[in-house]
Amino acid sequence: MGKTEDKEVRVNNLDQMHLSIISAITIALLFWVGTTLNGNQIELSKLQVKVAELSSELRQATSYDHEVQIRVEELEKYVAVLEGLVKEKR
């Protein structure tokens, strides 16, 4: 019976060692996944901020473009009036 008990003790120790190794690997993987997810969330937040900035810039550019278009139309009308006055004086 002594040899059987020794084998059981060795198997139990081996099982505990395997369990410890598997636990360490699992913890390392969970830590890696958590770190990766955290990094991805940070990058996603940065991208969301950049999209908001670009959206704001686009609205400003569109507004400015609209103002420039109105000003160009006003200048075209003014030039047409001036051309009409020049033709009348000839």
Short mmCIF file of the C-alpha atoms (twelve columns), coordinates in Angstrom:
data_MODEL
# 
_entry.id   MODEL 
# 
loop_
_atom_site.group_PDB 
_atom_site.id 
_atom_site.type_symbol 
_atom_site.label_atom_id 
_atom_site.label_alt_id 
_atom_site.label_comp_id 
_atom_site.label_asym_id 
_atom_site.label_seq_id 
_atom_site.Cartn_x 
_atom_site.Cartn_y 
_atom_site.Cartn_z 
_atom_site.pdbx_PDB_model_num 
ATOM 1  C CA . MET A 1  0.000   0.000   0.000   1 
ATOM 2  C CA . GLY A 2  2.950   2.293   0.516   1 
ATOM 3  C CA . LYS A 3  3.774   2.438   -3.194  1 
ATOM 4  C CA . THR A 4  0.172   3.213   -4.138  1 
ATOM 5  C CA . GLU A 5  0.018   6.064   -1.657  1 
ATOM 6  C CA . ASP A 6  3.311   7.465   -2.998  1 
ATOM 7  C CA . LYS A 7  1.919   7.344   -6.535  1 
ATOM 8  C CA . GLU A 8  -1.276  9.094   -5.382  1 
ATOM 9  C CA . VAL A 9  0.751   11.786  -3.637  1 
ATOM 10 C CA . ARG A 10 2.888   12.265  -6.744  1 
ATOM 11 C CA . VAL A 11 -0.214  12.430  -8.944  1 
ATOM 12 C CA . ASN A 12 -1.858  14.903  -6.570  1 
ATOM 13 C CA . ASN A 13 1.288   17.053  -6.546  1 
ATOM 14 C CA . LEU A 14 1.485   16.839  -10.335 1 
ATOM 15 C CA . ASP A 15 -2.208  17.753  -10.628 1 
ATOM 16 C CA . GLN A 16 -1.689  20.702  -8.303  1 
ATOM 17 C CA . MET A 17 1.318   21.823  -10.325 1 
ATOM 18 C CA . HIS A 18 -0.673  21.574  -13.574 1 
ATOM 19 C CA . LEU A 19 -3.549  23.451  -11.978 1 
ATOM 20 C CA . SER A 20 -1.157  26.169  -10.805 1 
ATOM 21 C CA . ILE A 21 0.352   26.481  -14.292 1 
ATOM 22 C CA . ILE A 22 -3.076  26.600  -15.933 1 
ATOM 23 C CA . SER A 23 -4.214  29.200  -13.398 1 
ATOM 24 C CA . ALA A 24 -1.132  31.342  -14.035 1 
ATOM 25 C CA . ILE A 25 -1.649  31.139  -17.804 1 
ATOM 26 C CA . THR A 26 -5.346  31.990  -17.421 1 
ATOM 27 C CA . ILE A 27 -4.551  34.992  -15.233 1 
ATOM 28 C CA . ALA A 28 -1.908  36.181  -17.710 1 
ATOM 29 C CA . LEU A 29 -4.372  35.845  -20.607 1 
ATOM 30 C CA . LEU A 30 -7.095  37.695  -18.717 1 
ATOM 31 C CA . PHE A 31 -4.648  40.461  -17.861 1 
ATOM 32 C CA . TRP A 32 -3.539  40.688  -21.508 1 
ATOM 33 C CA . VAL A 33 -7.147  40.784  -22.761 1 
ATOM 34 C CA . GLY A 34 -8.033  43.453  -20.201 1 
ATOM 35 C CA . THR A 35 -5.033  45.563  -21.161 1 
ATOM 36 C CA . THR A 36 -5.818  45.178  -24.860 1 
ATOM 37 C CA . LEU A 37 -9.467  46.120  -24.360 1 
ATOM 38 C CA . ASN A 38 -8.471  49.128  -22.275 1 
ATOM 39 C CA . GLY A 39 -6.045  50.249  -24.990 1 
ATOM 40 C CA . ASN A 40 -8.725  49.811  -27.638 1 
ATOM 41 C CA . GLN A 41 -11.206 51.840  -25.595 1 
ATOM 42 C CA . ILE A 42 -8.669  54.653  -25.290 1 
ATOM 43 C CA . GLU A 43 -8.022  54.621  -29.048 1 
ATOM 44 C CA . LEU A 44 -11.768 54.551  -29.720 1 
ATOM 45 C CA . SER A 45 -12.244 57.565  -27.450 1 
ATOM 46 C CA . LYS A 46 -9.471  59.415  -29.298 1 
ATOM 47 C CA . LEU A 47 -11.144 58.627  -32.621 1 
ATOM 48 C CA . GLN A 48 -14.514 59.832  -31.316 1 
ATOM 49 C CA . VAL A 49 -12.931 63.129  -30.261 1 
ATOM 50 C CA . LYS A 50 -11.259 63.465  -33.677 1 
ATOM 51 C CA . VAL A 51 -14.578 62.787  -35.453 1 
ATOM 52 C CA . ALA A 52 -16.267 65.463  -33.324 1 
ATOM 53 C CA . GLU A 53 -13.475 67.938  -34.161 1 
ATOM 54 C CA . LEU A 54 -13.712 67.167  -37.877 1 
ATOM 55 C CA . SER A 55 -17.488 67.481  -37.766 1 
ATOM 56 C CA . SER A 56 -17.153 70.894  -36.143 1 
ATOM 57 C CA . GLU A 57 -14.568 71.966  -38.720 1 
ATOM 58 C CA . LEU A 58 -16.854 70.772  -41.511 1 
ATOM 59 C CA . ARG A 59 -19.783 72.810  -40.136 1 
ATOM 60 C CA . GLN A 60 -17.561 75.887  -39.876 1 
ATOM 61 C CA . ALA A 61 -16.216 75.399  -43.398 1 
ATOM 62 C CA . THR A 62 -19.720 74.903  -44.772 1 
ATOM 63 C CA . SER A 63 -20.922 78.041  -43.003 1 
ATOM 64 C CA . TYR A 64 -17.934 80.020  -44.286 1 
ATOM 65 C CA . ASP A 65 -18.457 78.649  -47.805 1 
ATOM 66 C CA . HIS A 66 -22.104 79.742  -47.665 1 
ATOM 67 C CA . GLU A 67 -21.091 83.236  -46.530 1 
ATOM 68 C CA . VAL A 68 -18.510 83.471  -49.328 1 
ATOM 69 C CA . GLN A 69 -21.097 82.325  -51.877 1 
ATOM 70 C CA . ILE A 70 -23.539 85.022  -50.727 1 
ATOM 71 C CA . ARG A 71 -20.780 87.646  -50.897 1 
ATOM 72 C CA . VAL A 72 -19.808 86.532  -54.423 1 
ATOM 73 C CA . GLU A 73 -23.429 86.792  -55.542 1 
ATOM 74 C CA . GLU A 74 -23.660 90.307  -54.060 1 
ATOM 75 C CA . LEU A 75 -20.448 91.315  -55.844 1 
ATOM 76 C CA . GLU A 76 -21.719 89.883  -59.129 1 
ATOM 77 C CA . LYS A 77 -24.876 91.990  -58.790 1 
ATOM 78 C CA . TYR A 78 -22.780 95.056  -57.959 1 
ATOM 79 C CA . VAL A 79 -20.542 94.461  -61.001 1 
ATOM 80 C CA . ALA A 80 -23.627 94.071  -63.206 1 
ATOM 81 C CA . VAL A 81 -24.969 97.415  -61.936 1 
ATOM 82 C CA . LEU A 82 -21.600 99.082  -62.565 1 
ATOM 83 C CA . GLU A 83 -21.430 97.619  -66.069 1 
ATOM 84 C CA . GLY A 84 -24.921 98.954  -66.723 1 
ATOM 85 C CA . LEU A 85 -23.881 102.433 -65.556 1 
ATOM 86 C CA . VAL A 86 -20.779 102.345 -67.754 1 
ATOM 87 C CA . LYS A 87 -22.891 101.387 -70.791 1 
ATOM 88 C CA . GLU A 88 -25.340 104.224 -70.073 1 
ATOM 89 C CA . LYS A 89 -22.539 106.804 -69.999 1 
ATOM 90 C CA . ARG A 90 -21.227 105.757 -73.422 1 
# 
